[in-house]
Amino acid sequence: INMPVYNIELERTELKEIIAAESTTKQRLGRLGRTQPGEFDALYNYAPGI
């Protein structure tokens, strides 16, 4: 997911792509439609052997 992260060197907030926990994706799914219309597509990448 994209999360806002403050960059001290540039003195601004940037969006960074990070790995999200399953609970975070469920929270975003629960928020869907409450703030504005939209769709949620959770894409998972599983590494073999984990």
VOGU-3710 file (C-alpha; in Angstrom, 3 decimals, decimal comma):
1> inmpvyniel> 0,000/0,000/0,000  1,018/3,614/-0,303  1,665/5,330/3,017  2,630/8,954/3,643  6,147/9,129/5,122  7,934/12,320/6,153  11,359/12,751/4,523  13,584/14,764/6,879  16,219/15,539/4,228  13,685/16,944/1,748
11> ertelkeiia> 11,432/18,371/4,490  8,264/17,039/2,905  5,872/14,132/3,006  6,147/11,501/0,285  4,085/8,447/-0,578  6,075/5,235/-0,135  4,985/1,772/-1,202  5,232/-0,565/1,780  4,180/-4,114/2,587  0,933/-4,028/4,560
21> aesttkqrlg> -0,263/-6,419/7,221  -3,460/-8,344/6,561  -5,194/-6,364/9,311  -4,342/-3,109/7,509  -5,902/-4,312/4,267  -9,032/-5,420/6,154  -9,254/-1,974/7,760  -9,056/-0,295/4,350  -11,749/-2,634/3,045  -13,980/-1,648/5,969
31> rlgrtqpgef> -13,429/2,038/5,170  -14,513/1,544/1,556  -17,568/3,567/0,616  -17,783/5,545/3,845  -15,702/8,534/2,735  -16,288/8,464/-1,019  -17,324/5,988/-3,713  -14,604/3,617/-4,825  -13,339/0,088/-5,284  -10,836/-1,976/-3,318
41> dalynyapgi> -8,593/-4,576/-4,951  -6,171/-6,271/-2,587  -3,239/-7,786/-4,474  -1,049/-10,244/-2,623  2,412/-11,511/-3,464  3,317/-14,715/-1,661  6,873/-15,999/-1,700  7,148/-19,811/-1,916  8,286/-21,512/1,258  7,127/-18,856/3,697
//
